[in-house]
Amino acid sequence: MYVSGLKLGLTTADLRRMPYNRLTLMLQAWNEANTPSDQKDKGGSVIEATQAHIDAILG
C-alpha cells in the first residue's frame, strides 16, 4: 500500500499523515479510472429485469 501511494505521487510525509482509509479509497479510484474499458464491461452490465428474469431467479 505504501509503495502504491508513492507511485501515485504522494510524499512520505503525506502517507504518514494520511488515514489508511483515505489511501485505500484513492487507490481504488485510481484503479477504476485506469482500468481498460473492455475489462470494465465484463460481467457487470446492467439490464432491465423482466418478469421472465424474476421468475427464473425465484424458480
Secondary structure, DSSP 4 states (H G I P E B T S, - for coil): -HHHHHHTT--HHHHHHS-HHHHHHHHHHHHHHTS-HHHHSTT-------HHHHHHHH-
